[in-house]
Each structure stands twice: as C-alpha cells, then as structure tokens.
Amino acid sequence: MNDHTGQSGGRKIIVLLGDEELTPEMRVALEALPWPVHYASDPDEVLRVSSPRDLVMTTAMAPGPSERPVRARSPNPFAPNRLYEEAQEYVERTLAAVREGRDPDVDQGRLLAERMHTDLLRGNGLINRSLEPHDSYDLASHCVNVAVLAGKIGLGLVSEVEDAVDVIHAGLLHDIGMARLPEKMLRNQGSWSDREREALHEHPLLGAEILERSAPRAEWLRRAVLQEHERARGQGYPHGLFDRDLDPIARILGVADVFEALSHPRTYRSPFTALQALERVVGMQEEYFSPRVVSALVNEISAFPLDSYVQISSGEIGRVVATDPGNILRPRIELVWDAEWKRVSEPVTLDLASRPDLTVARALTDSELPIT
C-alpha cells in the first residue's frame, strides 16, 4: 500500500493485491482512511503511479523474483500503539512489585524509554495516544503519559540522546512512590483530610527511597523523582525548593505532570481539553514553572498535535499538518470531511492563521471520527 502525494497535493492509497484478496475487515479499515483508495494487481502498476520509497504495505503477495521489499504497517489507522501498551504493562508490573515489597526492574524501563524516544522522533503516535481519555484513577496510564509528554518536551530542550532517554525513563517511574499509599485514599471521591494530604506529599520521598535500593547508581533518577513536585518559587513539596535548585529533568517532569493531569479526569472534576490544559500551564509559567520548559511544551506538543483531528467552526473536520508556536490556536489543517461529515473528494489544506472567520471548535479523538 502506498500513501502517495500527487502533484495536486492530494493523497491516495495504493493497495497491491497478490494471490489473495483483502479480507472484509481490511477493506473496512481502508475505507476508513481519509484518502481515495486505488487497487493494483501487480508491482509494476504501483511503480507507474508512485515512488518505491513511499511503499508502506503490501497484502498477500506471492513470493517471487518480482517481489519488492516494503515497510509493513497496519491497515487500521486507529490501531492502539503497541509500544504505549508495553510501557503501560511495565508500569503496572512496577507498581505491583512495590506494593508487594519487591524491587522493581528499573533496567527494563530504560529499554522501553529508548524505544519510546525513537518513536517520538518518528512521529506523534505516542503523543496522540497520551491525550486519549482514561479512567480518573489510572496511575499506570498517568505515568506513561507523563513519560511521553516529558520526552516530547525534552526533544526541544536537550541535544544528547542519552539525556532525552533519561527524561522518558524518569517519567515512567516518577510516581513510583504512590504505590506505597493506600489505594482507597487515591480513589477517594471527596476531599482529602490533612493527614491524607501529608501522606500524599511524602510520595516523592518514598519513590526516592525505592530507587535508592533498586537502582543505587542512578542518583540522577532519584533526584528527578524526588524533585518533580517542587515549583519555581518554593510552593512545591517535599522540600520547598526554588527553580534555581531544581534538577533539569525534574523541571520537565513537573510541567508534563500538570499538563497530563489537566488533560484527564480526576475524581473531583472532568478533564480539560488539550487546548484548555495548555492555556492553564502557560498561565502558570514563571510563578510555578520554568518559562523555557513551558515554551518547549508549546513548541513540541502544541494545542493541537500534528496528525490529530479537529472540527472547525464551519463543521468541517481536518487533520493537523502544521502548527505555529506563536499562534497556538490556529494550526494548518488538511480538510478530510465536510460539514455533513462526508469525505471530501480531494483534501484541501487550510491555514487558519489566514482565515480569521474560522476557528477550531474542538479537538476530536480517533473514536469520534466519521467512519465513511
């Protein structure tokens, strides 16, 4: 299959058929893609209408001398990101180990962080997944989301690969101390008592204690976990440190943690949209966060991440193809569905910065997109 961009700027999907036809499920998945679909019966036909370097999938090709190497990709554009799920499973195992009094496997987290860093360099699949809804109490998802968001912020702040991987690794483990707190307390639907709040403020200390035993050489990791809840003017915990005293990774984790928390529900409130969460974090810079880190959040993640979908005020739906850090509310989008939610025959690029009459009405999750 080839996601091919022609001279007109439109896209089409080239599906190469072999000895076996597509299954009905695969055809449904292909029809859900926001581009016209073209079926070819042999490789030469594909090469006449596209470039070999663009090939991304082939289906049921019979082996033979004419077969060409291609990169495999699922035909379902909304398939969950397996790497995200692996990270989620790792955090769940880590939290379970702490609850049972066992040492967590910190090294496995490092390997996952390296893979997540590579994935973030390639695209925004993990970012989009990190902004999807989850239950109000889902500590594992929260930790993975913070790791993803912090990793993306880190791409705009650090130049060394190892430093960027450190940020993601710390994100996966930043709330490891929460596993020592009573689960009933964390699920509390009402306000916390003073004693419960004091216990909550101890979880960075508990996390650092766990890592001191399980990763004695990773002083940087313990420091990041210990300081993640500190704030620029000493308002944080557990030691009331100021921004000048904070570890650079802790600064990044703090911003990612608050942005993630605002973007998802809590027992006492509904989630904010990504845009609303971003606006609130921007409003907290200087007093609570490093402006440099907040700026990286805006630049790297944006109010509307690349490849995410939005509905504009006209009712049309488009895919975000470019963002402007200086104008976060007006991305450039490629219109895919019209106001009646019918797929447009030729996608059109629309720069909202040059269209004051149009605004983004809301961001859409994959599950909200029209299936046409």
PyMOL commands that set and color helices and strands:
alter all, ss='L'
color gray80, all
select helices_A, chain A and resi 24-31+43-49+52-54+82-99+106-122+125-130+139-155+161-173+176-180+183-186+194-200+203-214+219-227+243-245+248-263+274-284+291-300+352-354+366-368
alter helices_A, ss='H'
color red, helices_A
select strands_A, chain A and resi 2-5+11-16+37-40+309-312+317-322+332-337+343-351+360-364
alter strands_A, ss='S'
color yellow, strands_A
deselect
rebuild
show_as cartoon
